[in-house]
Amino acid sequence: MRLDFSSEKPIYLQLAEAIEDDILKGIYEEESQVASTTELAVTLRINPATAGKGLNLLVDEKILYKKRGVGMFVSVGAREMILKKRREGFYQSFVVKLLEEARKLNIPVEEVIAMIERGRGK
């Protein structure tokens, strides 16, 4: 897990996304325990409060859950929740903006699709 300290994105968000990435890759499976706030802080050399904020964000989103006195665990269905969230983010960040720009340039949707297919190597 790597964080980009030169990025404008807050460290706690980078941490939350990195844990989500590990869930998507199968590094953390459902019901498995994730690294503790202290472990993350020491390993990544970040403030424990920052590590806690990243983990708590995932708890708030129901991707992780706490077992009192034991630690944080991956929720059942976490992978699907992450995929849904990221697909919606992809749609809003890229597809909507792509289509808005295409409208400004009077590029028909069919031509946009053809451009995408050309970019995929078809």
N, CA, C and O atoms as CSV, one atom per row, in Angstrom:
chain,resi,resn,atom,element,x,y,z
A,1,MET,N,N,0.850,-1.169,0.000
A,1,MET,CA,C,0.000,0.000,0.000
A,1,MET,C,C,0.895,1.230,0.000
A,1,MET,O,O,1.789,1.378,0.833
A,2,ARG,N,N,0.625,2.110,-0.963
A,2,ARG,CA,C,1.427,3.331,-1.079
A,2,ARG,C,C,0.514,4.544,-1.056
A,2,ARG,O,O,-0.594,4.521,-1.590
A,3,LEU,N,N,1.002,5.599,-0.429
A,3,LEU,CA,C,0.298,6.863,-0.400
A,3,LEU,C,C,1.168,7.900,-1.089
A,3,LEU,O,O,2.395,7.819,-1.037
A,4,ASP,N,N,0.544,8.866,-1.728
A,4,ASP,CA,C,1.266,9.924,-2.421
A,4,ASP,C,C,1.182,11.197,-1.584
A,4,ASP,O,O,0.178,11.908,-1.608
A,5,PHE,N,N,2.245,11.466,-0.850
A,5,PHE,CA,C,2.249,12.616,0.049
A,5,PHE,C,C,2.319,13.943,-0.698
A,5,PHE,O,O,2.102,14.998,-0.102
A,6,SER,N,N,2.619,13.905,-1.998
A,6,SER,CA,C,2.650,15.137,-2.787
A,6,SER,C,C,1.295,15.423,-3.440
A,6,SER,O,O,1.105,16.484,-4.035
A,7,SER,N,N,0.369,14.494,-3.330
A,7,SER,CA,C,-0.959,14.660,-3.921
A,7,SER,C,C,-1.775,15.684,-3.142
A,7,SER,O,O,-1.580,15.876,-1.941
A,8,GLU,N,N,-2.689,16.332,-3.846
A,8,GLU,CA,C,-3.605,17.256,-3.181
A,8,GLU,C,C,-4.728,16.508,-2.473
A,8,GLU,O,O,-5.426,17.078,-1.634
A,9,LYS,N,N,-4.904,15.225,-2.811
A,9,LYS,CA,C,-5.942,14.417,-2.166
A,9,LYS,C,C,-5.520,14.129,-0.736
A,9,LYS,O,O,-4.388,13.704,-0.501
A,10,PRO,N,N,-6.415,14.353,0.227
A,10,PRO,CA,C,-6.061,14.098,1.633
A,10,PRO,C,C,-5.587,12.658,1.869
A,10,PRO,O,O,-6.065,11.717,1.235
A,11,ILE,N,N,-4.648,12.515,2.785
A,11,ILE,CA,C,-4.053,11.208,3.091
A,11,ILE,C,C,-5.121,10.208,3.537
A,11,ILE,O,O,-5.083,9.047,3.128
A,12,TYR,N,N,-6.068,10.638,4.367
A,12,TYR,CA,C,-7.078,9.702,4.861
A,12,TYR,C,C,-7.931,9.156,3.712
A,12,TYR,O,O,-8.347,7.998,3.755
A,13,LEU,N,N,-8.199,9.976,2.681
A,13,LEU,CA,C,-8.949,9.488,1.521
A,13,LEU,C,C,-8.109,8.514,0.703
A,13,LEU,O,O,-8.615,7.503,0.216
A,14,GLN,N,N,-6.825,8.824,0.555
A,14,GLN,CA,C,-5.925,7.907,-0.148
A,14,GLN,C,C,-5.875,6.559,0.564
A,14,GLN,O,O,-5.893,5.507,-0.074
A,15,LEU,N,N,-5.814,6.604,1.885
A,15,LEU,CA,C,-5.775,5.371,2.678
A,15,LEU,C,C,-7.058,4.569,2.476
A,15,LEU,O,O,-7.005,3.362,2.239
A,16,ALA,N,N,-8.201,5.229,2.568
A,16,ALA,CA,C,-9.483,4.543,2.383
A,16,ALA,C,C,-9.544,3.912,0.996
A,16,ALA,O,O,-9.978,2.768,0.861
A,17,GLU,N,N,-9.119,4.635,-0.035
A,17,GLU,CA,C,-9.127,4.095,-1.394
A,17,GLU,C,C,-8.155,2.926,-1.536
A,17,GLU,O,O,-8.446,1.960,-2.241
A,18,ALA,N,N,-7.008,3.009,-0.877
A,18,ALA,CA,C,-6.027,1.918,-0.944
A,18,ALA,C,C,-6.591,0.647,-0.300
A,18,ALA,O,O,-6.369,-0.454,-0.803
A,19,ILE,N,N,-7.309,0.796,0.794
A,19,ILE,CA,C,-7.936,-0.371,1.432
A,19,ILE,C,C,-9.030,-0.915,0.520
A,19,ILE,O,O,-9.165,-2.129,0.368
A,20,GLU,N,N,-9.810,-0.021,-0.087
A,20,GLU,CA,C,-10.818,-0.475,-1.055
A,20,GLU,C,C,-10.159,-1.240,-2.205
A,20,GLU,O,O,-10.658,-2.281,-2.632
A,21,ASP,N,N,-9.034,-0.714,-2.701
A,21,ASP,CA,C,-8.301,-1.403,-3.772
A,21,ASP,C,C,-7.901,-2.804,-3.331
A,21,ASP,O,O,-8.033,-3.760,-4.094
A,22,ASP,N,N,-7.412,-2.925,-2.095
A,22,ASP,CA,C,-7.008,-4.235,-1.580
A,22,ASP,C,C,-8.205,-5.181,-1.460
A,22,ASP,O,O,-8.061,-6.387,-1.662
A,23,ILE,N,N,-9.368,-4.652,-1.138
A,23,ILE,CA,C,-10.581,-5.473,-1.090
A,23,ILE,C,C,-10.937,-5.929,-2.503
A,23,ILE,O,O,-11.268,-7.096,-2.715
A,24,LEU,N,N,-10.870,-5.013,-3.467
A,24,LEU,CA,C,-11.185,-5.368,-4.861
A,24,LEU,C,C,-10.211,-6.408,-5.411
A,24,LEU,O,O,-10.602,-7.270,-6.198
A,25,LYS,N,N,-8.939,-6.331,-4.997
A,25,LYS,CA,C,-7.919,-7.281,-5.455
A,25,LYS,C,C,-7.996,-8.620,-4.731
A,25,LYS,O,O,-7.316,-9.572,-5.115
A,26,GLY,N,N,-8.814,-8.702,-3.690
A,26,GLY,CA,C,-8.925,-9.943,-2.931
A,26,GLY,C,C,-7.890,-10.087,-1.838
A,26,GLY,O,O,-7.800,-11.147,-1.217
A,27,ILE,N,N,-7.110,-9.058,-1.584
A,27,ILE,CA,C,-6.123,-9.098,-0.508
A,27,ILE,C,C,-6.845,-9.191,0.826
A,27,ILE,O,O,-6.449,-9.947,1.714
A,28,TYR,N,N,-7.916,-8.405,0.952
A,28,TYR,CA,C,-8.807,-8.509,2.106
A,28,TYR,C,C,-10.119,-9.104,1.612
A,28,TYR,O,O,-10.783,-8.530,0.748
A,29,GLU,N,N,-10.485,-10.243,2.156
A,29,GLU,CA,C,-11.747,-10.879,1.798
A,29,GLU,C,C,-12.803,-10.530,2.835
A,29,GLU,O,O,-12.494,-10.027,3.915
A,30,GLU,N,N,-14.052,-10.806,2.487
A,30,GLU,CA,C,-15.148,-10.563,3.428
A,30,GLU,C,C,-14.867,-11.261,4.750
A,30,GLU,O,O,-14.391,-12.395,4.787
A,31,GLU,N,N,-15.168,-10.569,5.815
A,31,GLU,CA,C,-15.004,-11.049,7.190
A,31,GLU,C,C,-13.546,-11.158,7.629
A,31,GLU,O,O,-13.275,-11.629,8.733
A,32,SER,N,N,-12.593,-10.729,6.780
A,32,SER,CA,C,-11.195,-10.759,7.221
A,32,SER,C,C,-10.858,-9.455,7.934
A,32,SER,O,O,-11.454,-8.410,7.676
A,33,GLN,N,N,-9.892,-9.546,8.831
A,33,GLN,CA,C,-9.490,-8.387,9.610
A,33,GLN,C,C,-8.512,-7.540,8.806
A,33,GLN,O,O,-7.626,-8.070,8.136
A,34,VAL,N,N,-8.678,-6.220,8.876
A,34,VAL,CA,C,-7.746,-5.306,8.223
A,34,VAL,C,C,-6.751,-4.798,9.267
A,34,VAL,O,O,-6.956,-4.954,10.471
A,35,ALA,N,N,-5.689,-4.198,8.788
A,35,ALA,CA,C,-4.662,-3.676,9.687
A,35,ALA,C,C,-5.279,-2.642,10.633
A,35,ALA,O,O,-6.209,-1.925,10.266
A,36,SER,N,N,-4.757,-2.581,11.826
A,36,SER,CA,C,-5.273,-1.638,12.828
A,36,SER,C,C,-4.793,-0.220,12.523
A,36,SER,O,O,-3.894,-0.007,11.710
A,37,THR,N,N,-5.406,0.720,13.186
A,37,THR,CA,C,-5.014,2.127,13.063
A,37,THR,C,C,-3.529,2.280,13.384
A,37,THR,O,O,-2.798,2.956,12.660
A,38,THR,N,N,-3.097,1.661,14.451
A,38,THR,CA,C,-1.694,1.757,14.872
A,38,THR,C,C,-0.779,1.119,13.843
A,38,THR,O,O,0.248,1.696,13.485
A,39,GLU,N,N,-1.138,-0.063,13.365
A,39,GLU,CA,C,-0.310,-0.737,12.347
A,39,GLU,C,C,-0.193,0.115,11.088
A,39,GLU,O,O,0.896,0.264,10.534
A,40,LEU,N,N,-1.305,0.670,10.641
A,40,LEU,CA,C,-1.276,1.514,9.447
A,40,LEU,C,C,-0.428,2.761,9.673
A,40,LEU,O,O,0.352,3.155,8.806
A,41,ALA,N,N,-0.584,3.376,10.838
A,41,ALA,CA,C,0.174,4.589,11.143
A,41,ALA,C,C,1.676,4.316,11.138
A,41,ALA,O,O,2.453,5.092,10.582
A,42,VAL,N,N,2.077,3.210,11.758
A,42,VAL,CA,C,3.501,2.873,11.836
A,42,VAL,C,C,4.028,2.486,10.452
A,42,VAL,O,O,5.076,2.974,10.029
A,43,THR,N,N,3.312,1.620,9.752
A,43,THR,CA,C,3.761,1.133,8.439
A,43,THR,C,C,3.848,2.259,7.418
A,43,THR,O,O,4.812,2.343,6.656
A,44,LEU,N,N,2.844,3.120,7.404
A,44,LEU,CA,C,2.778,4.181,6.394
A,44,LEU,C,C,3.409,5.490,6.853
A,44,LEU,O,O,3.521,6.449,6.090
A,45,ARG,N,N,3.820,5.506,8.128
A,45,ARG,CA,C,4.439,6.694,8.719
A,45,ARG,C,C,3.508,7.901,8.633
A,45,ARG,O,O,3.879,8.974,8.157
A,46,ILE,N,N,2.285,7.680,9.111
A,46,ILE,CA,C,1.298,8.752,9.155
A,46,ILE,C,C,0.764,8.885,10.578
A,46,ILE,O,O,0.964,8.002,11.413
A,47,ASN,N,N,0.100,9.967,10.837
A,47,ASN,CA,C,-0.485,10.218,12.146
A,47,ASN,C,C,-1.586,9.186,12.409
A,47,ASN,O,O,-2.396,8.923,11.520
A,48,PRO,N,N,-1.635,8.599,13.605
A,48,PRO,CA,C,-2.690,7.636,13.912
A,48,PRO,C,C,-4.105,8.208,13.731
A,48,PRO,O,O,-5.024,7.478,13.361
A,49,ALA,N,N,-4.280,9.502,13.989
A,49,ALA,CA,C,-5.595,10.117,13.794
A,49,ALA,C,C,-5.983,10.100,12.315
A,49,ALA,O,O,-7.154,9.919,11.982
A,50,THR,N,N,-5.011,10.287,11.437
A,50,THR,CA,C,-5.262,10.244,9.994
A,50,THR,C,C,-5.641,8.826,9.573
A,50,THR,O,O,-6.579,8.633,8.800
A,51,ALA,N,N,-4.913,7.839,10.082
A,51,ALA,CA,C,-5.232,6.437,9.785
A,51,ALA,C,C,-6.632,6.109,10.288
A,51,ALA,O,O,-7.416,5.467,9.588
A,52,GLY,N,N,-6.940,6.549,11.498
A,52,GLY,CA,C,-8.269,6.308,12.060
A,52,GLY,C,C,-9.369,6.953,11.239
A,52,GLY,O,O,-10.441,6.375,11.065
A,53,LYS,N,N,-9.107,8.146,10.735
A,53,LYS,CA,C,-10.105,8.846,9.919
A,53,LYS,C,C,-10.390,8.075,8.631
A,53,LYS,O,O,-11.538,7.980,8.199
A,54,GLY,N,N,-9.339,7.525,8.022
A,54,GLY,CA,C,-9.518,6.724,6.807
A,54,GLY,C,C,-10.323,5.459,7.075
A,54,GLY,O,O,-11.217,5.111,6.305
A,55,LEU,N,N,-10.006,4.778,8.161
A,55,LEU,CA,C,-10.743,3.562,8.521
A,55,LEU,C,C,-12.191,3.877,8.886
A,55,LEU,O,O,-13.106,3.159,8.482
A,56,ASN,N,N,-12.399,4.948,9.648
A,56,ASN,CA,C,-13.752,5.314,10.063
A,56,ASN,C,C,-14.624,5.737,8.889
A,56,ASN,O,O,-15.840,5.544,8.914
A,57,LEU,N,N,-14.009,6.309,7.866
A,57,LEU,CA,C,-14.757,6.636,6.652
A,57,LEU,C,C,-15.337,5.358,6.040
A,57,LEU,O,O,-16.488,5.336,5.606
A,58,LEU,N,N,-14.528,4.298,6.011
A,58,LEU,CA,C,-14.991,3.017,5.462
A,58,LEU,C,C,-16.035,2.365,6.370
A,58,LEU,O,O,-16.923,1.660,5.889
A,59,VAL,N,N,-15.932,2.596,7.666
A,59,VAL,CA,C,-16.960,2.108,8.592
A,59,VAL,C,C,-18.269,2.848,8.324
A,59,VAL,O,O,-19.334,2.234,8.271
A,60,ASP,N,N,-18.187,4.170,8.155
A,60,ASP,CA,C,-19.385,4.971,7.869
A,60,ASP,C,C,-20.069,4.516,6.580
A,60,ASP,O,O,-21.293,4.576,6.461
A,61,GLU,N,N,-19.266,4.060,5.615
A,61,GLU,CA,C,-19.804,3.588,4.337
A,61,GLU,C,C,-20.219,2.111,4.389
A,61,GLU,O,O,-20.683,1.555,3.393
A,62,LYS,N,N,-20.047,1.486,5.557
A,62,LYS,CA,C,-20.417,0.085,5.787
A,62,LYS,C,C,-19.533,-0.914,5.024
A,62,LYS,O,O,-19.913,-2.070,4.841
A,63,ILE,N,N,-18.366,-0.464,4.585
A,63,ILE,CA,C,-17.409,-1.333,3.912
A,63,ILE,C,C,-16.619,-2.119,4.959
A,63,ILE,O,O,-16.267,-3.279,4.747
A,64,LEU,N,N,-16.351,-1.475,6.080
A,64,LEU,CA,C,-15.727,-2.132,7.230
A,64,LEU,C,C,-16.683,-2.055,8.409
A,64,LEU,O,O,-17.573,-1.206,8.453
A,65,TYR,N,N,-16.484,-2.952,9.358
A,65,TYR,CA,C,-17.229,-2.857,10.616
A,65,TYR,C,C,-16.272,-3.156,11.758
A,65,TYR,O,O,-15.258,-3.833,11.588
A,66,LYS,N,N,-16.625,-2.630,12.932
A,66,LYS,CA,C,-15.784,-2.786,14.111
A,66,LYS,C,C,-16.297,-3.919,14.976
A,66,LYS,O,O,-17.501,-4.081,15.173
A,67,LYS,N,N,-15.348,-4.706,15.491
A,67,LYS,CA,C,-15.644,-5.663,16.558
A,67,LYS,C,C,-14.944,-5.099,17.779
A,67,LYS,O,O,-13.717,-5.034,17.840
A,68,ARG,N,N,-15.732,-4.700,18.731
A,68,ARG,CA,C,-15.190,-4.035,19.911
A,68,ARG,C,C,-14.096,-4.874,20.574
A,68,ARG,O,O,-14.295,-6.043,20.904
A,69,GLY,N,N,-12.952,-4.248,20.755
A,69,GLY,CA,C,-11.830,-4.902,21.415
A,69,GLY,C,C,-11.046,-5.842,20.523
A,69,GLY,O,O,-10.038,-6.402,20.952
A,70,VAL,N,N,-11.493,-6.025,19.284
A,70,VAL,CA,C,-10.815,-6.958,18.375
A,70,VAL,C,C,-10.193,-6.231,17.188
A,70,VAL,O,O,-9.024,-6.453,16.871
A,71,GLY,N,N,-10.965,-5.362,16.527
A,71,GLY,CA,C,-10.439,-4.633,15.375
A,71,GLY,C,C,-11.490,-4.381,14.318
A,71,GLY,O,O,-12.691,-4.474,14.572
A,72,MET,N,N,-11.015,-4.062,13.129
A,72,MET,CA,C,-11.870,-3.749,11.982
A,72,MET,C,C,-11.873,-4.925,11.020
A,72,MET,O,O,-10.852,-5.575,10.798
A,73,PHE,N,N,-13.050,-5.181,10.454
A,73,PHE,CA,C,-13.232,-6.304,9.542
A,73,PHE,C,C,-13.971,-5.860,8.284
A,73,PHE,O,O,-14.723,-4.885,8.292
A,74,VAL,N,N,-13.736,-6.599,7.206
A,74,VAL,CA,C,-14.401,-6.319,5.932
A,74,VAL,C,C,-15.828,-6.849,6.004
A,74,VAL,O,O,-16.059,-8.002,6.366
A,75,SER,N,N,-16.770,-5.995,5.657
A,75,SER,CA,C,-18.190,-6.362,5.691
A,75,SER,C,C,-18.539,-7.328,4.555
A,75,SER,O,O,-17.901,-7.334,3.502
A,76,VAL,N,N,-19.555,-8.132,4.797
A,76,VAL,CA,C,-20.097,-8.978,3.742
A,76,VAL,C,C,-20.698,-8.044,2.692
A,76,VAL,O,O,-21.451,-7.129,3.026
A,77,GLY,N,N,-20.366,-8.279,1.437
A,77,GLY,CA,C,-20.862,-7.444,0.344
A,77,GLY,C,C,-20.033,-6.203,0.096
A,77,GLY,O,O,-20.419,-5.366,-0.720
A,78,ALA,N,N,-18.894,-6.055,0.779
A,78,ALA,CA,C,-18.064,-4.859,0.640
A,78,ALA,C,C,-17.574,-4.672,-0.791
A,78,ALA,O,O,-17.583,-3.556,-1.311
A,79,ARG,N,N,-17.150,-5.753,-1.426
A,79,ARG,CA,C,-16.631,-5.651,-2.806
A,79,ARG,C,C,-17.691,-5.074,-3.732
A,79,ARG,O,O,-17.400,-4.197,-4.545
A,80,GLU,N,N,-18.914,-5.563,-3.613
A,80,GLU,CA,C,-20.000,-5.089,-4.467
A,80,GLU,C,C,-20.316,-3.621,-4.176
A,80,GLU,O,O,-20.595,-2.851,-5.095
A,81,MET,N,N,-20.271,-3.232,-2.897
A,81,MET,CA,C,-20.523,-1.830,-2.535
A,81,MET,C,C,-19.468,-0.908,-3.156
A,81,MET,O,O,-19.787,0.166,-3.665
A,82,ILE,N,N,-18.205,-1.348,-3.104
A,82,ILE,CA,C,-17.122,-0.549,-3.661
A,82,ILE,C,C,-17.281,-0.431,-5.172
A,82,ILE,O,O,-17.152,0.657,-5.733
A,83,LEU,N,N,-17.564,-1.559,-5.830
A,83,LEU,CA,C,-17.752,-1.524,-7.283
A,83,LEU,C,C,-18.883,-0.587,-7.669
A,83,LEU,O,O,-18.750,0.192,-8.613
A,84,LYS,N,N,-19.985,-0.657,-6.954
A,84,LYS,CA,C,-21.127,0.208,-7.245
A,84,LYS,C,C,-20.749,1.677,-7.072
A,84,LYS,O,O,-21.051,2.508,-7.929
A,85,LYS,N,N,-20.091,1.990,-5.962
A,85,LYS,CA,C,-19.683,3.366,-5.671
A,85,LYS,C,C,-18.714,3.882,-6.730
A,85,LYS,O,O,-18.856,5.005,-7.213
A,86,ARG,N,N,-17.739,3.069,-7.088
A,86,ARG,CA,C,-16.723,3.514,-8.045
A,86,ARG,C,C,-17.283,3.609,-9.467
A,86,ARG,O,O,-16.889,4.489,-10.232
A,87,ARG,N,N,-18.190,2.715,-9.817
A,87,ARG,CA,C,-18.820,2.811,-11.142
A,87,ARG,C,C,-19.629,4.089,-11.252
A,87,ARG,O,O,-19.598,4.756,-12.286
A,88,GLU,N,N,-20.357,4.440,-10.193
A,88,GLU,CA,C,-21.125,5.679,-10.195
A,88,GLU,C,C,-20.182,6.883,-10.260
A,88,GLU,O,O,-20.457,7.852,-10.968
A,89,GLY,N,N,-19.085,6.821,-9.528
A,89,GLY,CA,C,-18.090,7.890,-9.583
A,89,GLY,C,C,-17.475,8.021,-10.969
A,89,GLY,O,O,-17.260,9.128,-11.461
A,90,PHE,N,N,-17.196,6.882,-11.591
A,90,PHE,CA,C,-16.662,6.874,-12.961
A,90,PHE,C,C,-17.658,7.519,-13.912
A,90,PHE,O,O,-17.287,8.338,-14.752
A,91,TYR,N,N,-18.918,7.146,-13.775
A,91,TYR,CA,C,-19.963,7.705,-14.633
A,91,TYR,C,C,-20.022,9.226,-14.468
A,91,TYR,O,O,-20.013,9.962,-15.454
A,92,GLN,N,N,-20.081,9.691,-13.221
A,92,GLN,CA,C,-20.201,11.122,-12.968
A,92,GLN,C,C,-18.945,11.891,-13.394
A,92,GLN,O,O,-19.043,12.969,-13.980
A,93,SER,N,N,-17.775,11.336,-13.097
A,93,SER,CA,C,-16.521,12.045,-13.356
A,93,SER,C,C,-16.094,12.022,-14.811
A,93,SER,O,O,-15.484,12.974,-15.299
A,94,PHE,N,N,-16.411,10.939,-15.507
A,94,PHE,CA,C,-15.900,10.788,-16.859
A,94,PHE,C,C,-16.988,10.790,-17.930
A,94,PHE,O,O,-16.911,11.567,-18.882
A,95,VAL,N,N,-17.974,9.957,-17.793
A,95,VAL,CA,C,-18.981,9.813,-18.841
A,95,VAL,C,C,-19.815,11.083,-18.977
A,95,VAL,O,O,-20.002,11.589,-20.083
A,96,VAL,N,N,-20.308,11.591,-17.869
A,96,VAL,CA,C,-21.133,12.806,-17.924
A,96,VAL,C,C,-20.325,13.957,-18.516
A,96,VAL,O,O,-20.819,14.685,-19.377
A,97,LYS,N,N,-19.089,14.125,-18.059
A,97,LYS,CA,C,-18.248,15.208,-18.568
A,97,LYS,C,C,-17.900,15.002,-20.037
A,97,LYS,O,O,-17.853,15.963,-20.805
A,98,LEU,N,N,-17.657,13.763,-20.428
A,98,LEU,CA,C,-17.381,13.447,-21.833
A,98,LEU,C,C,-18.557,13.843,-22.714
A,98,LEU,O,O,-18.381,14.474,-23.755
A,99,LEU,N,N,-19.742,13.472,-22.292
A,99,LEU,CA,C,-20.933,13.785,-23.089
A,99,LEU,C,C,-21.223,15.283,-23.102
A,99,LEU,O,O,-21.676,15.809,-24.119
A,100,GLU,N,N,-20.974,15.974,-22.005
A,100,GLU,CA,C,-21.143,17.433,-21.985
A,100,GLU,C,C,-20.206,18.104,-22.978
A,100,GLU,O,O,-20.614,18.996,-23.722
A,101,GLU,N,N,-18.955,17.674,-22.985
A,101,GLU,CA,C,-17.976,18.243,-23.920
A,101,GLU,C,C,-18.344,17.894,-25.360
A,101,GLU,O,O,-18.208,18.728,-26.255
A,102,ALA,N,N,-18.806,16.675,-25.585
A,102,ALA,CA,C,-19.224,16.271,-26.928
A,102,ALA,C,C,-20.380,17.155,-27.418
A,102,ALA,O,O,-20.413,17.545,-28.585
A,103,ARG,N,N,-21.322,17.467,-26.525
A,103,ARG,CA,C,-22.440,18.343,-26.903
A,103,ARG,C,C,-21.932,19.736,-27.296
A,103,ARG,O,O,-22.395,20.322,-28.275
A,104,LYS,N,N,-20.985,20.251,-26.527
A,104,LYS,CA,C,-20.425,21.572,-26.829
A,104,LYS,C,C,-19.765,21.588,-28.208
A,104,LYS,O,O,-19.805,22.589,-28.923
A,105,LEU,N,N,-19.159,20.457,-28.564
A,105,LEU,CA,C,-18.438,20.358,-29.838
A,105,LEU,C,C,-19.313,19.810,-30.971
A,105,LEU,O,O,-18.847,19.587,-32.088
A,106,ASN,N,N,-20.593,19.602,-30.650
A,106,ASN,CA,C,-21.541,19.046,-31.640
A,106,ASN,C,C,-21.085,17.693,-32.188
A,106,ASN,O,O,-21.224,17.411,-33.378
A,107,ILE,N,N,-20.546,16.872,-31.307
A,107,ILE,CA,C,-20.132,15.521,-31.691
A,107,ILE,C,C,-21.283,14.591,-31.337
A,107,ILE,O,O,-21.660,14.497,-30.169
A,108,PRO,N,N,-21.850,13.901,-32.325
A,108,PRO,CA,C,-22.953,12.978,-32.030
A,108,PRO,C,C,-22.483,11.810,-31.155
A,108,PRO,O,O,-21.314,11.426,-31.189
A,109,VAL,N,N,-23.404,11.260,-30.379
A,109,VAL,CA,C,-23.097,10.148,-29.476
A,109,VAL,C,C,-22.473,8.987,-30.253
A,109,VAL,O,O,-21.536,8.349,-29.774
A,110,GLU,N,N,-22.986,8.718,-31.435
A,110,GLU,CA,C,-22.445,7.610,-32.247
A,110,GLU,C,C,-20.962,7.815,-32.552
A,110,GLU,O,O,-20.183,6.862,-32.568
A,111,GLU,N,N,-20.583,9.078,-32.794
A,111,GLU,CA,C,-19.181,9.366,-33.073
A,111,GLU,C,C,-18.334,9.207,-31.810
A,111,GLU,O,O,-17.195,8.745,-31.877
A,112,VAL,N,N,-18.891,9.591,-30.663
A,112,VAL,CA,C,-18.191,9.403,-29.387
A,112,VAL,C,C,-17.953,7.910,-29.163
A,112,VAL,O,O,-16.860,7.499,-28.774
A,113,ILE,N,N,-18.978,7.108,-29.410
A,113,ILE,CA,C,-18.843,5.647,-29.263
A,113,ILE,C,C,-17.770,5.120,-30.212
A,113,ILE,O,O,-16.958,4.280,-29.824
A,114,ALA,N,N,-17.761,5.604,-31.439
A,114,ALA,CA,C,-16.764,5.172,-32.411
A,114,ALA,C,C,-15.357,5.554,-31.934
A,114,ALA,O,O,-14.411,4.786,-32.107
A,115,MET,N,N,-15.226,6.738,-31.336
A,115,MET,CA,C,-13.921,7.168,-30.802
A,115,MET,C,C,-13.462,6.242,-29.678
A,115,MET,O,O,-12.294,5.861,-29.608
A,116,ILE,N,N,-14.392,5.891,-28.810
A,116,ILE,CA,C,-14.072,4.992,-27.686
A,116,ILE,C,C,-13.642,3.639,-28.229
A,116,ILE,O,O,-12.646,3.077,-27.773
A,117,GLU,N,N,-14.371,3.114,-29.187
A,117,GLU,CA,C,-14.013,1.808,-29.770
A,117,GLU,C,C,-12.664,1.884,-30.463
A,117,GLU,O,O,-11.879,0.939,-30.387
A,118,ARG,N,N,-12.380,2.998,-31.140
A,118,ARG,CA,C,-11.088,3.171,-31.788
A,118,ARG,C,C,-9.982,3.190,-30.740
A,118,ARG,O,O,-8.911,2.623,-30.955
A,119,GLY,N,N,-10.237,3.841,-29.603
A,119,GLY,CA,C,-9.269,3.899,-28.509
A,119,GLY,C,C,-9.012,2.540,-27.872
A,119,GLY,O,O,-7.930,2.292,-27.339
A,120,ARG,N,N,-10.003,1.668,-27.929
A,120,ARG,CA,C,-9.846,0.309,-27.385
A,120,ARG,C,C,-9.110,-0.607,-28.348
A,120,ARG,O,O,-8.771,-1.736,-27.995
A,121,GLY,N,N,-8.863,-0.134,-29.548
A,121,GLY,CA,C,-8.142,-0.947,-30.523
A,121,GLY,C,C,-9.033,-1.777,-31.397
A,121,GLY,O,O,-8.563,-2.724,-32.026
A,122,LYS,N,N,-10.323,-1.452,-31.463
A,122,LYS,CA,C,-11.244,-2.206,-32.322
A,122,LYS,C,C,-11.176,-1.724,-33.737
A,122,LYS,O,O,-11.883,-2.244,-34.601
